[in-house]
């Protein structure tokens, strides 16, 4: 058994097919929604960083880096 990608809980595995990543449809949907939101945030923060002068530029680029790090941890 492997852990659920969203909560870390137990995921039952069927004897055939691809291994499951989530323990429920709710967790699968929550994970996909969070990934979608983080991708949008990264793009938005990068745009804000490009459009603003210092010190705001470094703040928005830092926000983009934080969102990218969380996105990487979820994948």
N, C-alpha and C positions, 0 to 999 in steps of 0.2 A: 504494500500500500504506500502511496505517496500522499503528501500533504496538499490540501487545497491551496491554490495560488493566492486566494484572497484572505482566508482566515487561518490557514495552517491545519485545519481539521482533517480528519480521516476521509479519504476518498476511496470508495470501493472500485475495484477494477473488474471489468468483464473479461471473459476468457478470450474474446476475439476483438479485433479492431484497435483503434488508437487509444492510448491511455487517457483517462479523464484528468483534467486539470483542476476542476472545481467540484465542490461537494453538492452544489445546488445551482439551479438556474439563476436564482437571485444573486448568488455570489459571482457567477459568470457575468451577469449583466452589470453588477456594481463595478467589477474590475474593468470591464470594457469602457464604462462611462468615465471612470477615473482616468484611464489612459487617454481617452479622447479629450477630456478637460485639460490634462497636463500638457498634451501636445499643443492645444490652442494657447495655453498660457505661455509656453516657451516662445511660440511665434509672436504673440502679442508683446511680451516683455522685450524681445529682441528688437521689434519695431519701435517700441518706446525708447529703447536705448539708442537706437540709430537717430531718432528724431530729436533728442534732447542733448543739451550741453552738460558738462560737468557741473555739479556733482550728481545730477540726476541720472546721467548716462551710466555711471558705475553702479548706481543703486538698481536700475532696471536690469542691467546685465547680470548683476548678482542674483536678482530674483529669477532670471531666466536660468542661470546655472543651478540654483536650488531646485527649480521645477524639473530640470533635465536630470538631476541626480535622483530625484524621487521617481521619475519615469524609468530610469535605468534600474532602480531597485525593484520595481514592479514587474519588469520583463524577465 
